[in-house]
């Protein structure tokens, strides 16, 4: 597809902004890895070879009976007995001495003098999920070779929860920012373009809506409907869309009497086309100036609600809940440091990226 000269100039300006360009690369790598978090941190193996067949427990449910066990519930792959069943091809000796039987099968290919078809398990680099409870003694436990960032106050691996929490926070922010920005831009465009009574009525309604105590509404809705990800997304969008309305309204009020807008009206161009094809592109610089604050605000809102106990369920991989644990466990400074550096890195990269996007749309900014 052939890019227009204007688009090429914007891409070139963004690429020449080294801080924004490298921030985009670093953020893309981190977010890309988090999108495949199940392959990076999981308490289920990626691949299992059993009796010549391959299985993918990381994506599919397999009962223990699939591997020669007795139960129809999902196999607990961290259990030495289950691992022994997979390695030895379902030998019943695994229930008595799983470690000894498994080692014998691996070294000699036999158990009790009989040949066995040995299988194997391919584990992720971090063999713990964000909900995996680890038996590490006193919790929270300090970082070690098994848990690179330690464990939290319930024995869950902190690094696994950071990876899943990073994906959850960024996904939440992108969904909320996209929908809330679309609503806010549309509302601000209508106010600024038509002005007069339309602007006056919508502005008063906006002031009333902005003064609504959102935290109380969240508490009431969660008490009635229970806590969930999509309910929280809906509520944050409900109270977050006015963030861009004022900026867009001001740009449309300024531009609606420009000569090119009057000429378009005289030619019979529809209001919708004038608003979103002619005026909105010229208002994008001011809009993009506010967009980093919308995205970082969504992340901060999620973290704040989780910190206060009114966010996602406690089992969710929440960075705000990790910050709360850091406050509650001053004897475990790795929890607070991990939460702080994760938020700092995430928010800094996002701000640098959108600053570069804003400057790329600004015709007065040229990078060398």
Helices and strands as residue ranges (DSSP letters): H 5-16, H 18-35, H 37-40, E 47-50, E 53-55, G 64-67, H 80-88, G 92-95, H 98-108, E 110-111, E 114-115, E 120-122, H 158-194, H 196-210, H 214-225, H 229-240, G 241-243, H 245-255, H 259-266, H 271-273, I 274-279, H 280-282, H 284-308, H 319-328, H 333-361
